[in-house]
Amino acid sequence: MAIHIIENLRTFQYYCLMSIITPVIQLLGSLAFLLYGMKLMSDGVQKSAGEKLQRALSVITGNRFVALLTGLIVTMIIQSSGATTVMVVTFVNAGLMTLTQSVGVIFGANIGTTITAWIVSIFGFNFKISAFAIPLFGLGYFLYRLIKKNAGKNFGEAIMGFGMLFLGLSGLTDVFTPEQLGWLFKIQGNGFIALTIGFIIGILITALLHSSSAFSAIVITMAYTGLINWELAAAMTLGSNIGSTIDAILAAMGTTADARRSALIHVMFNVFGTVLALIFFHPFLRLVVFLTPGQEHSNMAIRISMLHTVFKTLSTVVLLPMQPLLVKLAQIMIKNDPDQENKIFRLEFTELATKDSVATHIIQVEKAIADMTDVVTDMFDKIQIGVTKRNESFKEKYQEQMAETESYVDQMHEQITHYLIKCERLQLTDKQLDHVSNMIQIVDELENMSDSCYGTIMLICRSIEKKMEFKAEDLEKLLPYIELVRQFLQFIRININKTITPEKLELARELEDGIDAFRKSLKKVARKRLEGGADVKAELLYIDIVRAIEHIGDNCFNISSALVG
């Protein structure tokens, strides 16, 4: 009898244990399908159009409504507000986007992320999910394997992700029932404690998943199957808006002050909107129900999607006119970088952004190279000032300043090169790999150019210090020579991150040939002056200046060759 009782007890314990473990394992598996499906779908879209979308973000205008619309569209396409926000923080860090411009994009991204909830609620629960999820995944797989072109592969990957997302939803629908997981959710109700717990769960799980869209899908599924009620689902959804800021916070670590301010504004948007919704919680829910088709009898999945959209839209309507105030508040809370004041160049490689697209890195480094070109061009302009105003005031004003600028260019060379080497370790296409290799060469040429500019200015300063005498006509002969090199520099500056045509390369070759011919002419005249008894030190220094300027022309031509498509 005792043995029989012990066996029954063991059977009961085993049954209880399995009733807990089985649903949890099924939950984890379904969640994995959901998250990986979203990732595949987002990656497929980004590989197809991600670089174009990111470049659209990087050249956005100062109009807040255009910025809002851009953030909205980009996020709707790539299905990830986290990815959009990380791009924004990266672009602000690189100087491609101002802090003010970033505000509208961030607001638009927050509205755009609600599209996933609508996809889940419309397609996930109005059709038999399992009936088309597997065929959809199969279609995507065969497109991915059979089509050789990258565009076809990327499209196939996106379809596979779409299918996996609905497979995950199908699994969640099966497991999220009161019979399976009811013991996990004993916080039903609309009391303060229940809603607070739901709100905290929304924050923590969204931060853990790094996806408010994924958590929205989970909440919609639980509400649809009756596992949680309307008020609790709303509290969880509001909590997820704060948890979703984790990606922006992580992306902002180690970045410039403005990049951190951009992430802070993203946090302020979500926190302010959430606090406002919590203060007017029940009136807010009544508004959502009123706007949802069917109202009190509306589909719970549609109602939660409507809540998500109304919340984001109302937050934007309230906060967008306050854009200048938000920027000012962020500037007060986060002080300027000491590096910025001390002219220290930094180009940090943000690992977080690599999960979405290498295009973000390439755009960032292109901006740094354009800035480096501007600095070198400015250095070259000082050469003409030195030739035309070769006096003590020039030496006092520019000798130390150019030494600091040369040090800054050396920092740029080192930081950009290290950044590009890290880019080479990413999964690059052949075209991207060639582009990165060319950029490494271009940065080397720009650094050599800055050395020549600095060397030339120091030669001019030495001639002033040694009180060397030059005929006015000899110095004037240098001016058209310097102007020719300046034209070449401007050509480089205009085309620095573009692919130039063979016709433009031919124009560059003509400029290079013209500079070489001018150099030979000037050196020939200088030798004749030497033979005629001119001051040896002065003429040799003159020849050194001519040679250094000619080297800058050589660097320009090498850069032109690297830019050819």
TIZAMAR-626765 format. One record per residue (C-alpha): x, y, z. Coordinates in steps of 0.1 Angstrom, whole numbers, padded with zeros to 4 digits. Layout:
SITE;X;Y;Z
...
This chain:
SITE;0000;0000;0000
SITE;0028;0024;0010
SITE;0047;0015;-0022
SITE;0016;0023;-0043
SITE;0012;0057;-0026
SITE;0049;0066;-0032
SITE;0045;0056;-0069
SITE;0014;0078;-0072
SITE;0032;0107;-0055
SITE;0061;0103;-0079
SITE;0037;0103;-0109
SITE;0020;0134;-0096
SITE;0054;0152;-0090
SITE;0065;0142;-0125
SITE;0032;0155;-0140
SITE;0035;0188;-0121
SITE;0071;0192;-0132
SITE;0063;0185;-0169
SITE;0033;0208;-0168
SITE;0057;0236;-0159
SITE;0088;0227;-0180
SITE;0070;0218;-0212
SITE;0052;0251;-0217
SITE;0083;0270;-0207
SITE;0104;0252;-0233
SITE;0077;0257;-0259
SITE;0076;0294;-0249
SITE;0114;0298;-0253
SITE;0113;0280;-0287
SITE;0084;0301;-0300
SITE;0101;0333;-0288
SITE;0133;0322;-0306
SITE;0113;0318;-0338
SITE;0097;0352;-0333
SITE;0130;0371;-0326
SITE;0150;0354;-0353
SITE;0122;0359;-0378
SITE;0122;0396;-0370
SITE;0160;0397;-0374
SITE;0159;0379;-0407
SITE;0131;0401;-0420
SITE;0149;0433;-0409
SITE;0183;0421;-0422
SITE;0169;0411;-0456
SITE;0153;0445;-0461
SITE;0184;0464;-0449
SITE;0207;0444;-0472
SITE;0184;0453;-0501
SITE;0179;0490;-0493
SITE;0196;0496;-0460
SITE;0225;0516;-0474
SITE;0202;0539;-0495
SITE;0180;0544;-0464
SITE;0209;0552;-0442
SITE;0224;0577;-0467
SITE;0189;0593;-0469
SITE;0191;0597;-0431
SITE;0227;0611;-0433
SITE;0217;0640;-0456
SITE;0185;0649;-0440
SITE;0174;0685;-0439
SITE;0168;0708;-0409
SITE;0130;0707;-0415
SITE;0115;0689;-0385
SITE;0086;0675;-0404
SITE;0108;0661;-0432
SITE;0130;0646;-0405
SITE;0099;0631;-0388
SITE;0086;0616;-0421
SITE;0121;0602;-0429
SITE;0124;0585;-0395
SITE;0089;0571;-0399
SITE;0094;0557;-0434
SITE;0129;0542;-0427
SITE;0116;0525;-0395
SITE;0085;0511;-0412
SITE;0107;0496;-0439
SITE;0135;0481;-0417
SITE;0110;0471;-0390
SITE;0133;0483;-0361
SITE;0132;0516;-0343
SITE;0162;0504;-0324
SITE;0182;0501;-0356
SITE;0171;0536;-0368
SITE;0179;0552;-0334
SITE;0213;0535;-0334
SITE;0220;0549;-0369
SITE;0209;0584;-0357
SITE;0232;0583;-0327
SITE;0260;0572;-0349
SITE;0254;0599;-0375
SITE;0252;0626;-0348
SITE;0285;0612;-0334
SITE;0301;0615;-0368
SITE;0287;0650;-0375
SITE;0266;0638;-0404
SITE;0235;0650;-0386
SITE;0229;0678;-0361
SITE;0213;0673;-0327
SITE;0183;0693;-0338
SITE;0179;0673;-0370
SITE;0180;0640;-0350
SITE;0150;0649;-0328
SITE;0125;0647;-0357
SITE;0140;0614;-0369
SITE;0138;0599;-0335
SITE;0101;0609;-0331
SITE;0093;0595;-0366
SITE;0111;0562;-0357
SITE;0090;0558;-0326
SITE;0058;0561;-0347
SITE;0072;0538;-0374
SITE;0079;0510;-0350
SITE;0042;0505;-0344
SITE;0038;0489;-0379
SITE;0050;0456;-0366
SITE;0022;0455;-0341
SITE;-0003;0461;-0369
SITE;0013;0433;-0390
SITE;0010;0409;-0361
SITE;-0026;0419;-0352
SITE;-0039;0420;-0388
SITE;-0022;0389;-0403
SITE;-0014;0369;-0372
SITE;-0049;0365;-0358
SITE;-0072;0370;-0387
SITE;-0059;0340;-0406
SITE;-0048;0305;-0396
SITE;-0012;0312;-0391
SITE;0002;0277;-0395
SITE;-0015;0274;-0429
SITE;0008;0299;-0446
SITE;0038;0303;-0423
SITE;0056;0272;-0434
SITE;0049;0276;-0471
SITE;0060;0312;-0468
SITE;0093;0302;-0452
SITE;0098;0275;-0478
SITE;0093;0301;-0506
SITE;0118;0324;-0490
SITE;0143;0296;-0486
SITE;0142;0285;-0523
SITE;0145;0322;-0534
SITE;0175;0326;-0511
SITE;0192;0294;-0524
SITE;0183;0295;-0561
SITE;0187;0332;-0570
SITE;0223;0341;-0574
SITE;0219;0379;-0574
SITE;0222;0395;-0540
SITE;0189;0414;-0544
SITE;0170;0381;-0548
SITE;0188;0365;-0519
SITE;0180;0394;-0496
SITE;0143;0393;-0507
SITE;0143;0356;-0499
SITE;0158;0362;-0465
SITE;0132;0387;-0457
SITE;0104;0363;-0467
SITE;0120;0335;-0446
SITE;0120;0360;-0417
SITE;0083;0368;-0423
SITE;0074;0331;-0422
SITE;0095;0324;-0391
SITE;0078;0354;-0373
SITE;0044;0338;-0379
SITE;0057;0304;-0369
SITE;0067;0320;-0336
SITE;0033;0336;-0332
SITE;0016;0303;-0339
SITE;0037;0287;-0311
SITE;0030;0316;-0287
SITE;-0007;0313;-0294
SITE;-0006;0276;-0284
SITE;0014;0282;-0252
SITE;-0002;0315;-0240
SITE;-0034;0300;-0227
SITE;-0047;0300;-0191
SITE;-0044;0262;-0192
SITE;-0008;0262;-0201
SITE;0007;0292;-0184
SITE;-0021;0305;-0162
SITE;0001;0298;-0131
SITE;0026;0324;-0143
SITE;0001;0352;-0146
SITE;-0018;0356;-0113
SITE;-0016;0394;-0116
SITE;-0048;0398;-0135
SITE;-0069;0428;-0127
SITE;-0067;0466;-0130
SITE;-0055;0474;-0095
SITE;-0025;0496;-0088
SITE;-0002;0467;-0078
SITE;-0012;0445;-0108
SITE;-0007;0474;-0133
SITE;0026;0484;-0117
SITE;0039;0448;-0120
SITE;0028;0447;-0156
SITE;0045;0480;-0163
SITE;0078;0468;-0148
SITE;0076;0435;-0167
SITE;0072;0455;-0199
SITE;0104;0475;-0192
SITE;0125;0446;-0182
SITE;0116;0421;-0209
SITE;0118;0447;-0237
SITE;0153;0457;-0225
SITE;0163;0420;-0224
SITE;0149;0413;-0258
SITE;0162;0446;-0273
SITE;0129;0448;-0292
SITE;0097;0466;-0283
SITE;0082;0451;-0315
SITE;0088;0415;-0303
SITE;0074;0423;-0268
SITE;0043;0439;-0285
SITE;0037;0407;-0304
SITE;0039;0388;-0271
SITE;0015;0411;-0253
SITE;-0009;0410;-0283
SITE;-0008;0372;-0282
SITE;-0014;0370;-0245
SITE;-0043;0394;-0246
SITE;-0058;0377;-0276
SITE;-0058;0343;-0259
SITE;-0073;0358;-0227
SITE;-0042;0352;-0206
SITE;-0041;0389;-0196
SITE;-0068;0416;-0196
SITE;-0070;0449;-0215
SITE;-0057;0471;-0186
SITE;-0027;0448;-0179
SITE;-0018;0446;-0216
SITE;-0019;0484;-0218
SITE;0004;0487;-0188
SITE;0029;0462;-0203
SITE;0028;0480;-0236
SITE;0036;0514;-0219
SITE;0064;0498;-0200
SITE;0079;0484;-0232
SITE;0084;0520;-0245
SITE;0109;0527;-0218
SITE;0126;0494;-0221
SITE;0131;0500;-0259
SITE;0155;0529;-0252
SITE;0182;0504;-0242
SITE;0197;0503;-0277
SITE;0201;0540;-0279
SITE;0217;0541;-0245
SITE;0242;0514;-0254
SITE;0250;0530;-0288
SITE;0257;0564;-0271
SITE;0284;0550;-0248
SITE;0318;0565;-0256
SITE;0304;0589;-0282
SITE;0304;0627;-0285
SITE;0283;0649;-0263
SITE;0258;0656;-0291
SITE;0254;0618;-0297
SITE;0247;0612;-0260
SITE;0222;0641;-0261
SITE;0205;0625;-0290
SITE;0201;0592;-0271
SITE;0189;0612;-0241
SITE;0162;0629;-0261
SITE;0150;0595;-0273
SITE;0148;0584;-0236
SITE;0130;0617;-0227
SITE;0104;0612;-0255
SITE;0095;0577;-0242
SITE;0096;0585;-0205
SITE;0076;0618;-0208
SITE;0050;0601;-0230
SITE;0047;0571;-0207
SITE;0044;0593;-0176
SITE;0017;0613;-0193
SITE;-0002;0582;-0203
SITE;0000;0567;-0168
SITE;-0013;0599;-0152
SITE;-0043;0599;-0175
SITE;-0044;0561;-0177
SITE;-0081;0553;-0178
SITE;-0091;0583;-0199
SITE;-0063;0573;-0223
SITE;-0076;0538;-0226
SITE;-0111;0550;-0232
SITE;-0098;0572;-0261
SITE;-0080;0542;-0276
SITE;-0112;0521;-0273
SITE;-0132;0549;-0289
SITE;-0108;0551;-0319
SITE;-0107;0513;-0324
SITE;-0132;0498;-0349
SITE;-0158;0480;-0329
SITE;-0150;0500;-0297
SITE;-0160;0479;-0266
SITE;-0164;0448;-0288
SITE;-0132;0454;-0308
SITE;-0106;0427;-0315
SITE;-0081;0428;-0286
SITE;-0051;0425;-0309
SITE;-0063;0455;-0330
SITE;-0070;0474;-0298
SITE;-0034;0470;-0285
SITE;-0020;0480;-0319
SITE;-0042;0511;-0318
SITE;-0029;0519;-0283
SITE;0007;0516;-0295
SITE;0000;0540;-0324
SITE;-0021;0565;-0305
SITE;0005;0567;-0277
SITE;0034;0574;-0301
SITE;0014;0598;-0322
SITE;0001;0618;-0292
SITE;0036;0620;-0277
SITE;0049;0633;-0310
SITE;0022;0659;-0313
SITE;0029;0672;-0278
SITE;0067;0671;-0280
SITE;0076;0680;-0316
SITE;0067;0717;-0311
SITE;0090;0716;-0280
SITE;0120;0705;-0301
SITE;0142;0735;-0292
SITE;0134;0731;-0255
SITE;0143;0694;-0256
SITE;0176;0702;-0273
SITE;0184;0730;-0248
SITE;0175;0707;-0218
SITE;0198;0679;-0232
SITE;0226;0704;-0236
SITE;0222;0715;-0200
SITE;0221;0679;-0187
SITE;0251;0668;-0208
SITE;0281;0691;-0209
SITE;0304;0696;-0239
SITE;0333;0672;-0244
SITE;0368;0683;-0232
SITE;0382;0666;-0263
SITE;0361;0690;-0285
SITE;0375;0720;-0267
SITE;0411;0707;-0269
SITE;0409;0698;-0305
SITE;0414;0661;-0300
SITE;0400;0639;-0328
SITE;0381;0608;-0319
SITE;0364;0582;-0342
SITE;0350;0555;-0321
SITE;0340;0521;-0337
SITE;0305;0513;-0323
SITE;0301;0475;-0322
SITE;0264;0477;-0316
SITE;0257;0492;-0350
SITE;0273;0462;-0368
SITE;0243;0440;-0361
SITE;0223;0460;-0386
SITE;0245;0472;-0415
SITE;0281;0480;-0423
SITE;0268;0509;-0443
SITE;0265;0529;-0411
SITE;0303;0526;-0406
SITE;0311;0534;-0442
SITE;0290;0566;-0441
SITE;0306;0576;-0408
SITE;0341;0572;-0421
SITE;0333;0590;-0453
SITE;0323;0621;-0433
SITE;0356;0619;-0413
SITE;0375;0618;-0446
SITE;0356;0648;-0460
SITE;0365;0667;-0428
SITE;0401;0657;-0431
SITE;0401;0670;-0467
SITE;0387;0703;-0455
SITE;0414;0706;-0428
SITE;0442;0699;-0454
SITE;0427;0724;-0479
SITE;0426;0751;-0452
SITE;0463;0743;-0445
SITE;0472;0748;-0481
SITE;0454;0781;-0482
SITE;0480;0794;-0457
SITE;0508;0788;-0482
SITE;0495;0816;-0505
SITE;0491;0839;-0475
SITE;0527;0832;-0466
SITE;0540;0839;-0501
SITE;0521;0872;-0505
SITE;0525;0884;-0469
SITE;0560;0871;-0460
SITE;0564;0890;-0428
SITE;0569;0885;-0391
SITE;0532;0887;-0383
SITE;0526;0857;-0406
SITE;0552;0837;-0387
SITE;0537;0847;-0353
SITE;0502;0839;-0363
SITE;0506;0806;-0382
SITE;0538;0788;-0371
SITE;0523;0774;-0339
SITE;0488;0771;-0353
SITE;0499;0750;-0383
SITE;0519;0727;-0359
SITE;0487;0721;-0339
SITE;0468;0715;-0372
SITE;0494;0691;-0384
SITE;0491;0671;-0351
SITE;0453;0671;-0355
SITE;0456;0657;-0391
SITE;0480;0630;-0377
SITE;0453;0620;-0352
SITE;0427;0619;-0380
SITE;0450;0597;-0400
SITE;0456;0573;-0372
SITE;0419;0571;-0360
SITE;0404;0568;-0394
SITE;0429;0541;-0405
SITE;0422;0520;-0374
SITE;0385;0524;-0380
SITE;0388;0512;-0416
SITE;0409;0482;-0405
SITE;0381;0472;-0382
SITE;0356;0477;-0410
SITE;0376;0452;-0431
SITE;0368;0425;-0405
SITE;0331;0429;-0411
SITE;0310;0410;-0436
SITE;0316;0433;-0466
SITE;0306;0429;-0502
SITE;0334;0429;-0528
SITE;0324;0465;-0537
SITE;0324;0476;-0501
SITE;0358;0459;-0495
SITE;0373;0478;-0525
SITE;0358;0510;-0512
SITE;0374;0505;-0478
SITE;0408;0497;-0493
SITE;0406;0529;-0514
SITE;0397;0550;-0484
SITE;0428;0537;-0465
SITE;0449;0549;-0495
SITE;0431;0582;-0497
SITE;0437;0589;-0459
SITE;0474;0581;-0464
SITE;0476;0606;-0493
SITE;0458;0633;-0473
SITE;0482;0628;-0444
SITE;0512;0631;-0468
SITE;0496;0662;-0482
SITE;0493;0678;-0448
SITE;0530;0670;-0442
SITE;0539;0689;-0475
SITE;0516;0718;-0465
SITE;0532;0721;-0431
SITE;0567;0717;-0445
SITE;0561;0745;-0470
SITE;0548;0768;-0443
SITE;0578;0761;-0421
SITE;0601;0769;-0451
SITE;0584;0802;-0455
SITE;0587;0809;-0417
SITE;0624;0800;-0419
SITE;0630;0824;-0447
SITE;0613;0851;-0426
SITE;0634;0842;-0396
SITE;0667;0842;-0416
SITE;0656;0874;-0433
SITE;0662;0859;-0467
SITE;0656;0882;-0497
SITE;0635;0873;-0527
SITE;0626;0894;-0556
SITE;0590;0903;-0558
SITE;0587;0890;-0593
SITE;0601;0856;-0582
SITE;0574;0853;-0555
SITE;0547;0864;-0579
SITE;0557;0836;-0603
SITE;0547;0812;-0575
SITE;0511;0825;-0573
SITE;0497;0809;-0606
SITE;0515;0777;-0596
SITE;0499;0777;-0562
SITE;0465;0785;-0578
SITE;0468;0755;-0602
SITE;0474;0732;-0572
SITE;0445;0748;-0554
SITE;0422;0740;-0583
SITE;0433;0704;-0580
SITE;0426;0704;-0543
SITE;0391;0718;-0549
SITE;0385;0691;-0575
SITE;0394;0665;-0548
SITE;0373;0682;-0522
SITE;0342;0682;-0544
SITE;0347;0645;-0554
SITE;0362;0630;-0522
SITE;0335;0605;-0515
SITE;0322;0600;-0550
SITE;0331;0577;-0579
SITE;0346;0598;-0607
SITE;0343;0590;-0644
SITE;0373;0583;-0667
SITE;0366;0618;-0682
SITE;0371;0634;-0648
SITE;0403;0614;-0643
SITE;0415;0628;-0676
SITE;0409;0663;-0662
SITE;0429;0653;-0631
SITE;0457;0641;-0654
SITE;0457;0674;-0672
SITE;0460;0693;-0639
SITE;0488;0670;-0628
SITE;0507;0675;-0661
SITE;0502;0713;-0658
SITE;0516;0713;-0623
SITE;0547;0692;-0634
SITE;0554;0716;-0664
SITE;0551;0746;-0641
SITE;0575;0730;-0615
SITE;0601;0724;-0642
SITE;0598;0760;-0654
SITE;0602;0774;-0619
SITE;0632;0752;-0611
SITE;0649;0761;-0644
SITE;0646;0798;-0636
SITE;0659;0792;-0601
SITE;0690;0774;-0614
SITE;0697;0803;-0638
SITE;0696;0827;-0608
SITE;0720;0804;-0590
SITE;0744;0804;-0620
SITE;0740;0842;-0621
SITE;0753;0845;-0585
SITE;0721;0847;-0565
SITE;0720;0838;-0528
SITE;0724;0800;-0527
SITE;0704;0794;-0494
SITE;0675;0815;-0507
SITE;0674;0798;-0541
SITE;0676;0763;-0526
SITE;0648;0771;-0502
SITE;0628;0785;-0531
SITE;0633;0752;-0550
SITE;0623;0732;-0519
SITE;0590;0752;-0517
SITE;0583;0745;-0554
SITE;0590;0708;-0549
SITE;0568;0705;-0518
SITE;0539;0721;-0536
SITE;0544;0698;-0565
SITE;0542;0668;-0541
SITE;0507;0680;-0531
SITE;0497;0678;-0568
SITE;0510;0642;-0569
SITE;0489;0633;-0538
SITE;0458;0648;-0555
SITE;0463;0627;-0586
SITE;0468;0595;-0565
SITE;0435;0603;-0547
SITE;0418;0609;-0581
SITE;0430;0575;-0593
SITE;0416;0558;-0562
SITE;0382;0574;-0568
SITE;0378;0560;-0603
SITE;0348;0536;-0605
